[in-house]
Amino acid sequence: MKSPPVKNHWIEQAIEIHRFHIHQLKTEPHWTLQMTAASLNRSIGSVSQSILISSWLKTHEKQLRRFKSMKDALEFVREKKKEIQLAEVDL
């Protein structure tokens, strides 16, 4: 029997934070991450992490959706970034 899909509310939240930030950038060219964080009553770090995850969803959605928490997804992204950087060094 197949298990039910994992609910990843943190992914949807990351997407919404990213969309909000992009919308604000389009309407106010001098908009910053700090302004997004203040508007959403979040830390700059959490906004940055949400945007990172949302950006990686474009190329790694299947892998990211299997994680139950943003913390685990961020570890995956950091590991992938490290692999990419190391591959560039070997050129």
BELSUL-V680923 format. One line per field, one symbol per residue. ss: DSSP state (~ for helix, > for strand, _ for the rest). phi: phi as a letter, one per 40 degrees, with the letter a starting at -180 (. if undefined). A space follows every 50 residues. Layout:
BEGIN
ss->???
phi->???
END
This chain:
BEGIN
ss->________~~~~~~~~~~~~~~~~~~~_____~~~~~~~~___~~~~~~~ ~~~~~~~~~~~~~~~____~~~~~~~~~~~~~~~~~~~~__
phi->.ccccccbdccccccccccdccdccccbdccbdcccdcccfbcccccccc cccdccccbbddccccccacdccccdccccccdcccccccc
END
